[in-house]
Every structure is written in structure tokens, then in C-alpha cells.
Amino acid sequence: MSSIYKPGPFLSKINIPEDLRSQFTKTDLPQVSSELRQYIVDVISEIGNSHFGASLGVVELTVALHYVFNTPEDQLVWDVGHQAYGHKILTGRREQFHTNRLKGGISGFPKRSESEYDTFGVGHSSTSISAALGMAIASRSKGDLNKHHIAVIGDGAMTAGLAFEGLNHAGFEKDANLLVILNDNCMSIDPNVGALKEYLTDITTSHTYNKVKDEVWNWLGVISKFGPDAQKIASKVSHALKSTLLNQSNLFESLNFRYFGPVDGHDVEGLVKVLEDLKDIPGPKILHCLTKKGAGYKFSEEGNPTKWHAPGVFNKDTGEIVKVVPIGPEAPKYQDVFGHTIVELAERNKNIMGITPAMPSGSSLNIMMKAMPDRAFDVGIAEQHAVTFSAGLATQGMLPFCNIYSSFMQRAFDQVLHDVALQNLNVVFCLDRGGLVGADGATHHGAYDLAYMRCIPNMVVSAPMNEQELRNLMYTAQLENKGPFTIRYPRGNGVMTDWKTPFEEIPVGKGRRVSSGEGVAILTLGHPGNFAQEAIKTLTKSGITPAHYDLRFVKPLDEMLLHEVFSKFDKVITVEDGCLMGGFGSAVLEFMADRGYKAEVVRLGIPDEYIHHGTQEELWATCGFDVAAIVASVERILMVDLTKTAGVQLG
């Protein structure tokens, strides 16, 4: 399907970066940048469903990189991927850009299977330096010493341990042809936090350093032309200059990187000049670019950067964000139920603390951060630290609620296993975005937490069917010392408008029979229980009345309830918004086999494959566990039985 969006006259001539390099001069690049920015605004304002501010902030950098470097021969790695929209438009996907993040359309992140220009798949942050270093070492081993490797990393992503691990190794590989570009806009999604942010601010705002730097760099560039000895002297002088003027050693040069900057990330001609110079400097180097998230679009520049991270559909002329007004009362988002509930609990329990890795607004922990700023912590993009920091709090009698997106928790599995569970510490893991999340796609689906948490000794693993159960599970988790406790819940809205009910303890491992029935039992975990309820309403019209059990816990399982199920039913359907391999359905099968029961069990959930982007509703249907799929599964399993009965009678 061809795009209805019209690019400007310069952008219309660029189908691949070679067109940019061959058809335009440096003085044309500001106009190319302007048209590229406008195209992003035109498309995203109408299709919504996409990130926005991050890509606007790197428009000039994107144009400069593809102008100076011979992509895709030179390897360009974006970190994280939602700053790469301009990159996608310049690399052959302009006509498909309006399908961004839609089912069957292009991905919202760089994706190796989508384009040769996407050298590395990036959805989680902080991977670029390690990946680009691997590419650089591979090129060196092949004798391809002229190939360039560029990692573009946001300053928020630089807070993760993986980024420092990559820097530490790269500094040791002195002949690796690696350029790290630090896109410094003081933002990830929410404003950045931590000592690194303060350090970068010091560099950025040091008037003495910035005043003297340009003149001295010019002088160093002149004397460096007089041979290797002069180059060594120049390097020592430049290092001493930075250390003296900043009154501290330069972090990056301490790691054996040549540091350049800070430079204006919105001066495309200046960026081209700097990048051309850097091409001739061997070894690992870092270019510090100052950018503004949402740059070039008045309303995102002047407005709340967090709001403009992914605003949805908006009027590009007025900046008004179009909101869908619900008909009647609307159930809240699960994340907001968490945010309000943890404040309620913390008011009762002085030991409760909240921790999140750079997602205070996305997880709604910002509600607690505002109400109790001394008891809620944004630790930056540092999931491993978030978990072990929580473990440290727990050793001293505090009760940390560690609030992390399910797919990001994967990065801290070792810390959960050894720092929390092995020591049986009382840490509550509230995993937001459990299950299929929609347009962010495979890198963000919370498909695996039920399986990877279930296998950990001492761990309780639960999932609420609705907002009331989420509140009660959070209340239960903070009673006494229950050890490590996982509560996972999905992205999006719940089902209850009157959700703020009095707290009630849910005994650990205790499920419930939602409705009695006959013929087949539907066992659900978490939010898909609501799909089962809707399916049963449909089936009842046809005279089919399945029983429905909401297990609430995948570990420990409610064995008493399962004994009831397998004593009464020889046909069972399990439903989960998680991977079928090792998940809830697998746990039910294990119980059945271990106890000697025999039944026909159909498991509905996420199959053993990576699920790509689309709406949640589309993906639930694709994976076969939405309302229609549950109805079809019940009819199918009962029809098999009727066919067998008919066969016996005919015989």
C-alpha cells in the first residue's frame, strides 16, 4: 500500500543513503533535515501509535551520519530504537513509514530482518556499544580495517551496566574502529537521574571548558600533523586540558576513549565536519552531542517531554493531542491501580519502598514518588541494580516493591535468582506489561515471566484477574515475611470501574471457582480470565456451560482446586497471556501427570515463537487465546467427544 504522505522536494529524491550522499551538498543538508522532520511530524500526528520526541531530537544527527559514512557497509547501531525513525525513512522505508508499528507493517525499532541498514535489533536499551564493538572486532579479524562502526546511544541508556561493560572492553581494544555517539538530551522517557547525568551536565555547562576547548582543539589539530611524537604530545595536552578545566578526570578518557565534545547535535553542517574528522582518527572514540528531545516541533519543545515521547494522534498545527473520550465510566489502567495502591499500603506500612528502573510514569510509581519522595526511587535504566538494591533494602527489614516491565525483568534474572530468592528475601516484584503489549512488538512482550519466575525456588508467582485482585495480592504480599513474591499484570485497562475496594488477604496459592459448569473446565491465570467469562456468556446461548476456575497463582498451585477439577472433568482448557513452554498450562499438565490423572488438556497461550507487533486485540487473536478462540476451543473439544459417542453408537 503506497503512502499518501508527500515528502518535500529534497526528501522525495532520497530512497537510500547513497542518494543523499551523491545528490546533495553539505549546504543542502539543513533543508533535508527540515523536510525529514516535517515528514515524521506529518505521519506520526495522523497514525499515532508511535514514538515521537526521540526521533525528532536526532534528525540532524541521522542525516549527518548517513551523509558521512558509507552505510550499510559502515555499521550503524541505534540505541534505543525509537530514535531511529529518520534512519528508517532515509533507508528505503519512506513509503512504508505510515505502517509503523501496525500489524504487518514495519517495526517501530531497527530489525535485522527488515533492512540491511538495520545492523542490530534494538528494543531494550544499552546494547549498542557491545554490539558495535563485536562488529568492529569481527572486521579487524577479517582484515577489513576501513570499515567504520558507530553506536548511537542515548544518555539514559548510558546508565545501564551493560553500556559500561562495553566501554570498559572497548577501551582495551585500542585499534578497534569504534565511534560511540552519546546523544545527550537529559531524557530517556522520564528525566534522567544519577551521578552520570550530573557528570554530563558538568561537562555541558562548564563555561571555561567550552570557551577554551575549540581554540585548543584547533591548535592540537595543527601540531598533530607533524608526526607520531607530536600526536602523543597533543593527546597528553588535550587530556590535561579537560582534566584541569573540568577539575576532574574525564570519565571516558579514563576508559581509553578519545573524547570529543560536547557539540551541537542540531547543527547538521557542523556535525558533518566533526564526523569527517573523526573518520581519520583511529581507535575507540566518543562524540558527545547535545540534543533536545522533540526538537524542531514547537509544541514538543515547549511541552512536557514525557508526554511527547509517544503522544498518540495529535493535531500537528495546534499541538492538541486527540484523546478518545470513553462512553460512560472507564476502568483504570492496571498500572494506575498499582500506583495508587502502593501509596495506600505505604501509608499503613512504614517499611514499604518503591523502586523502578527509569519507568516512573510508565509504571505509575510517579504517584508514590510525588507523595513520598524519600521512599520511592528511580534508579535509571539499571534493572540488575534495581533488583539487588531491593535485596539490600530487604536485608534491613524494608519491604521493597520492585516495579519493572516484564520484558525488562529478563535482564535481571540472575539477580532475582541469587540475590533475592536464594536468600529468601522479602522483595515484591510487580511486573507491569505482563503478556502481549501490542505495537512495541517482540522486544517488549512480557511473554516469559510466568515460566522464568516459576522455576525459581522460594518464589511465589501470581497474576490478578482484575483490579480488585491486584490490590489484594499487593496487600497479601506485604503481610508478614512471605519471601520473594511476583505479581504480574498486563498493559492497559482492567475491567472494574468500582475498583477501590477494601483490602482482603488472598491466601498464598489459593484460587477460586468463578462459575460452576459441566462438560469442560476452563482454567485461567490473570486477565485472560475475563476473556473466559465473555466466552462462557457466548457459549451459554448455545446450551454449553463450561466451569471456570481463576487460579490466581501459578506457584504454588491450588492443589485442592485442581483435585476438584480433575476429579470432575476429563476435558480441561488452560488460558494464559504467557508462553506455553513452561508456563501456566505446563504447570497444570505437570500436576495432572504427577497425581496420576488422565484428561484431555488444551493449552491456549503464546506459542513457541516470537510474536511481532500489532494491537493487543490482534495479537491475542493471532495467538489463539482471545474470546473467539476460547469459544472455538470449547466447541472443538466437546465436538470431538460427541463424535466419539456417535461412533460408538453406530458401531
Steps between C-alpha positions, in 0.01 A plus 500: 500500500655827387534789741265799468754723675699730273867563577670830425690546172838400644372207706303365203831438321646291783411133485826372645791681671708490183246741349567736791874476454504530120232762433542757776769734625569579864311826467191305392492297820310749719216487246514119487482497880204737503308288251582179686377647827181624337433160344528333842258757645255459210484123527514445875245773574243307295580135565582544870602168652866602482786663683567859407738723694808277489525486121442875459794558731746317273386613155816700427721228648326238285550701182864570586579137576358369174669784309846441644508123537460242228198321642418211495864403443584708806308357793257732679338376822216698662438481874213500575304450186223753537748774403544337158189616308704742288744219435217280373366770271845561345569129449228395258195493728350842443204359306433245775553735793126557545471129593736552794411269793183380328438127455677394181678836474854604580632467852534795732860396565793405275465137400760299312243303300342825379798677343872459442537848649370368833821339613376396844155447651444748781197526724659482842752769575875508552601226257658712227858534628547128556340414165698758304821390670428142398456617142823700517700205631348276230607751234849513647529122496399498133762763419230751406659796676317772304152413620351735760278394790280760666286457812244775565402475866267725695624642826223312683625172356851580623385439859476125448780272610520340156602833345788533747604140438519579130698819561741320730576231241512740205758718674728197516465438123707801399491427127126431480338737251214602729320832538251541784265794461343607828164659423464718807152645543466440877209265429422134453120495527493681831779742600830327567630449850832414662861604523569447128229751413661750738842431349376562146334819619833614643666448163217671317483806725871558566536843340878505542536162334273583210657843446855370476432161346446601137813714477719234660353224283589702191856539629524130581376417152780707348787354703369145460596519132871495588543133573437239767694679778297815454182292504598352836570848635168622364318214668663571836433874475135444406452258788659744744285780365177310563604381843609848612206696363245251630688470831474124466617222274293430190305180557513389138868573449570311820356202312743565209244668275589817312230743613367773269235752588259605608374609157170638378296200386268722292771662287501254212785667308711517815427135571611403149832678550561336838404153375725533195789591730426211733510252213876557479568448871575135586383307804198535727362853527189666637315802363279680751202658318257733674147461366148587604232234506221605264721764336363702213132455587380792711252316718728212594787741570288719725286225651559208734767276338357190668156572355650543153700176521205316346203738481266303274301686236533879519422814302835599353389863456376560856685232696172375644520131583186315391359296783227240459219593738351182647126449508412476866739414785830342395695237689847624605832380368654224706812713543294779660336253738851397601610863538213601726498174694869509594446845650207369704706207625805715570288729715419196713838328486804725561740237363361504144719659235455528123772441241486533123770506228427818303126437460326710767228630269471179298450296816317775696752487784516877443188519718701372797804706403287812528325396822803346672818616322728353767352151461481460120805470274560527128839330458540565127515239225661248732279199561773288655579774748128551572465138608817479712432843649159362600669195648725724708198690630330171590797380708439798730131433550366728228232373263592602144241489221728467197290618207639396160353424159491125447726505194755717680505269801660243272818706523521442876424129518829411667445761770148370568635147522806554717463834677133469593364146478806308622500716812120478523470878530167675518497688170174553311546502123215686332540413134314745279430421133473126567388329179459646151545877503405590143684737268843481668524143375731212579756694703236619746249216532498365856468146377742314725469615862258226608745237375823656625362598840324166550827308486663699784492343848330704777317714243125562514357578155155656465284686250178691572189458286387855575587817691354376828723193489803717421433710811446193714810323372707810578341510845572129551863533388578754773353293783766336719814374325391306195836493320528589130156565354415571135180673388468538124232700322444616142533824310180695467168525673335264743130419519373665821382858527436460873841354580609670820363232731606422859814288524460126551773242543520233233661189650816421303427226248122536527293524182125521460214343307347787304211299362386139510422308185521170320675332211821702507692708753674821396800582719636852471780704649482878517315738270402237236250377757284787373524356148376168639204670668400663171544170316277322750226760444514422128510124553208506742279628219573169324426292808868442585590583862871458577633535852751778558784504753720803565823351641662833598829321575718296267731435795394357735206349316171455680521122518165463674332688218682294238400176670142623468549580131657169400257297712203656321626569148686302239516801271696806609603820322771724646528865397796732562653815354846348518719246325366147480848357551537466875212729590166462676365227272821304544463525878147357476622213280778427748248483784277268299787265411650500850163417661406229250200676349405450136325772307503670163670833558511780243740784577436848361770765522801641320657238270871418484588779261567874512183700458536824308310826526130577471226604738453289810164383368654395168778311674271324749308375197817408309625295794159341547391588852251783452126460559433352155787253535376380840149452359642304206719286727207407724283412200784301346580295808133420562436422133784246510321333790164502319662346193648219709162434661329489163762256374440262790123509447539434129725207575 
